[in-house]
Amino acid sequence: MRFSLYLAPIFALLLAAAAPAQTETIAYWAQNDNNLPGGGFGFTPDSFPQAADAGALANAASLTLENFDESTSGPDDAYQCIQSFGGTTINAEPGFASGGALGPQGCTADLTNNGMSISIAVSTEGYEEIELSWAQQRTGTGFNSSQVAWSSDGGMTFTDFGNTGSLATGSFFPQSFDFSAIDELNDNSSVVFRITLDGATGASGNNRFDNIRVAGAPLGGEPVDPRENIFSEDFASDPFANGWTDQNVVGNQTWSWSSNFQNVEFSAFAGGCQVNENWLVSPAIDLDGFEAIELDFVLSRNFNGTNDLLVYFSTDYPGSGDPNDFTWELIDTIDFGQLPATNTSFEFGPFDSLDGVEGEIRLAFRTGFESGDNCGIWRVVDVQVSGEEIVPPFCVDDSSADDSLTRIHAIQGDGFASPIAGSAVEVQAVVVGAFQDTDANQIGGFFLQELDANADDNPMTSEGVFISEFQASASIPEVQIGQEVRIAGVVRERFGQTEVFQISNFEVCAEDRLAEVSPATIEFPVDDLIELEAVEGMWVRLPQPLTVTELFNAARFAEFTVAPERLFQPTQVVEPGADANALQDLNDRSRLIIDQGLEGSYITPFQPGLDGSPLNANNPIRVGYQIQSDFDGVMGFGFSNYRLFALQPAQFDEADSARPEQPPELPEGNLRIGSYNVENLFTTLQTTGTVPCGPNDLDCRGATSESELQRQRDKLVSAIVAMDADVLGLMEIENDADDSTLAFLVDAVNAVDAVGDWTFIATGFKGTDAIKNAIIYRTGQVTPVGDFAVLASGTPVDPPIDTSRQRPVLTQAFRHVDGSVFTLSVVHFRSKICGSNASGANLDQGDGQGCWNALRTDSVLSMRNWLDADPTGTGTDLNLVVGDFNAYAQEDPLQVLIEAGYVNQAIQANGGDPAVYSFVFQGQSGSLDHVMASPALNELVLRASNWAINADEIREFSYPETFPGTDAPKPADFYSPDPFRSSDHDPLIVSLDLPVLPAQVQLAHLAPFAAGSDSEVEVRVNGESLLTGVAYGDATGYLEVDAGEATVEVFTAGASVPDIAATVNLLPGQRYSAIAVGDGLNQGLDLLLLDDEVSAPAAGQFKLRLGHLAPFADGS
């Protein structure tokens, strides 16, 4: 018994128990007062900072905008890109209508509001367990990132806390962030929350924020009572009109209600104490659904008496009739000695007699009078029945019979999107994949799949779904594969994947049920991508061994792409148009991303490489590796692609893609020519992105520091030296005026090359780009013949060439040490990227050739016609064209050369099969780089090959010291000074066997004024007669002579002693003119051998050589 003078709070206190303290609103912004003075709705500079509309500490709170586009317009100077849209009542405080909402837009074509913030400053003094919540809606091009951060020092420093991610569009969604674990935010007058918006893709794209609320629990506040009132009666109104009854068994006195004192009373006194038995019986009280049931009541009494008050309950009393005819259980007997007769209220209870009772009961207060002189008055002041609601088991033993469940196949439907998105559902199924550990950057959820017994018979409806823990209000533990669990949540489509989020209830139902779930089997290629949609969310097994086809995101996002075999760019292997499009469709149906289930960039440890330990430069994954058959994962969809979230580590087999430590072995000839795109080798460092390079002051590319430049140099040099070429065409080297970058590279090569005889063709600036084409060569193997030639805008050629959008063609003639003269042309034509200038025939025609195909085709035709016109003047038909055509083998530009008889050397070496490659783009291999030989030169080719050191490699193994697009340093073991990933294109090498040519000698004349000059002479070379029957004054055509050191003798006919004898060195293929000097009288006869220049004069010029004039003339 507890004494109380104040009845009002009695039962509020009765229900208090140990539980978390209830939160209160600290500050609240309704966004409903956004009227502009001139009419309409919006915001002006005077709108901020916004005062809070409600909350315990509203006067210490404000809301502002930061880093946003402050452009204004109109008579009210309203912000152009901060709108006031219609709001919602989601998360609203009581009494606040939907009203308006704060609506930041992307703003302008430059999306100037990307990166803006909503800043919420509050005091939390006197509060803990801080929460921030609001309602948010997004349009399709609105911000897809809302990054929440907190500050405990008034905004001096911020700590990121969470992100809403990209919300579904069209509806308001509640957003809530629980900061209860952040002690720094408790009882603090300088708290600031910041919501930073990013990712808008349209100027009018927007997000709407409404009912922004900061809440907390009072420090030391009263806990929330988990108990609920089952029945309550305070007798403030007539109880007999509300189901109470008075059952008078003996006597005439009754229970009566006092409206003044708000109680019911019974007195047996009527001119003296009368014999009575009276029952005050309650209405029926339903106890179903409750446990820990307690009864409390408040009584008072007046006048001393010996009549007790007995309290009962009955489960069978119908509400009328003599109570004695039914069963009653005694709860307690209150005798006259337990409380004074002073009309003071006393609380009795709690009584647990009702605990465990089910169904309806009635309470009864029985009193009366049997004998004696004293009969007191009993008053019942308040009655309360309370209990804890019985939460029925969430799980059911037999889920197949539970109509409250929504089957996963019903959630997924038979199309690409859920037919019930936005619906609340309950699902009970088996965990087939768990990726919950967000601290380890996992995707924050798990996958459920129906028991086989609960699956439907429609093969187009998936039996699996992703359960996202985003915005979950239920506590979700770490689940285990094979557990059967039950969840309640809301269905949504997120980036094309069906999932259930906002989990409000969770329970583990059973363990070890994986054996009752079967994996789906998928073989590639599929007939239609709907086959992958039909297993979205399910445990999937890949029965066939699959080949790695793409590694672009292997290090960054821990994902790689597989297919039944290496996928080729369609126009590498089939004709553009219908055939290429059909092959592209097949490729699209043949690939699948293997995803490690991580979010964020460059998460460590990196995914396993070849040996099972984390990736590094010496433990790679390469395109062409195979993963094991029967690989298991869970099918998901994200970033526009189906992806298998791996349930086991991939075991890689090098297959036919092991790292080639040396270039392919080619038949040994006497000349090796290579082609190599060196991927932006610049000695002018890209330090700030604004240092100008090239003739048009374009931004520099390549290395950003001296150490990066050395790393780039070392990788390139290791590749070039190993290629063992004699001549090398280069692309993407700095277009500098003094060729200092070429000199830098050649010096580095010579420093480690065994012979060290490399040099370069000095061209200076060429073209309009920051990069140019170049040639380096070994002086011991070839010698330039004449000057280099350049095909560029303005060169007379049909059709005219336009190099304003591409690099000029560089051509140089060389003489090999064995005499053959050949030309090498280096090309780098316009890429397939459309840009803003493509139009007409240069737009993507949908045939697989991309943009600028017309320009590339015309450029190759110009080059072919230009080469036919012999730009070097050497007359040779031994022409080799190498470089980056930015066109695949079956595309129009290559066909221009093939139609002229040029032969693609890589394809010829592959037996005519065009399935060769030097580059991998979007998971498809092909050759943008080609070695094309003229018909005459093709006869001298032994074999050609690419060296697969770059295209198959992970891009992060290249020379930069930071990860692409970031300032984050790469691990030291991501770099090795070897050839692998020295560029993004593979080099190509061709081996030729050029003939050893004889020298050619012509007798220009001998000595027309010598004694006996009219006599016939014989010319012998190395003792063999070369020519007879000529006079000293005669001249001849060119005569073939074995190259090398030779003794040349001239005899007068019949003489045994030569008039002239000389030793000369005749180079293969070289032309010489032999001239005799002297007269045999005043001066002895001698032989002069002149090296004839074979190159044609430049246009508009001629070449003149004075052999000798008159050596014996006066003044000679």
Secondary structure, 3 states (H helix, E strand, C coil): CEECCCCCCHHHHHCCCCCCECCEEEEEECCCCCECCCCCECCCHHHCCEECCECCCHHHCEEEEECCCCCEECCCCEECCEEEEECCCCCCCCCCCCCEEEEEECCCCCCCCCCCEEEEEECCCCEEEEEEEEEEEECCCCCCEEEEEEECCCCCCCEEEEECCCCCECCCEEEEEECCCCHHHCCCCCEEEEEEEECCCCCCCEEEEEEEEEEEEECCCCECCCCEEEEEECCCCCHHHCCCEEEEEECCCCCEEECCCCEEEEECECCCECCEEEEEECCCEECCCEEEEEEEEEEEEECCCCCCEEEEEECCCCCCCCHHHCCCEEEEEECHHHCCCECCCEEEEEECCCCCCCCEEEEEEEEEECCCCCCCEEEEEEEEEEEEECCCCCCCCCHHHCCCCCCHHHHHCCCCCCCCCCCEEEEEEEEEEEECCHHHCECCEEEEECCHHHCCCCCCCCCEEEEECCCCCCCCCCCCCCCEEEEEEEEEEECCEEEEEEEEEEEEEECCCHHHCCCEECCCCCCCCHHHHCCCCCEEEECCCEEEEECCCCCCCCEEEEECCCCECHHHHCCCCHHHHHHHHHHHCCCEEEECCECCCCCCCCCECCCCCECECCECCCCCCEECCCEEEEEEEECCEEEEEECCCCCEECCCCCCCCCCCCCCCCCEEEEEEEEEEECCCCCCCCCCEECCCCEECCCCCCHHHHHHHHHHHHHHHHHHCCCEEEEEEEECCCCCHHHHHHHHHHHHHCCCCCEEECCCCCCCCCCEEEEEEEECCCEEEEEEEEEECCCCCCCCCCCCCCCCCEEEEEEEECCCCEEEEEEEECCCCCCCCCCCHHHCCCCCCCCCCHHHHHHHHHHHHHHHHCCCCCCCCCCEEEEEECCCCCCCHHHHHHHHCCCEEHHHHHCCCCCCCCCEEECCEEECCEEEEECHHHHCCEEEEEECCCCCCCCHHHCCCCECCCCCCECCHHHCCCCCCCCCCCCCEEEEECCCCCCEEEEEEECCCCCCCCCCEEEEEECCEEEEEEEECCCCCCCEEECCEEEEEEEEECCCCCCCEEEEEEECCCCEEEEEEECCCCCCCCEEEEEECCCCCCCCCCCCCCCCCCCCCCCCC
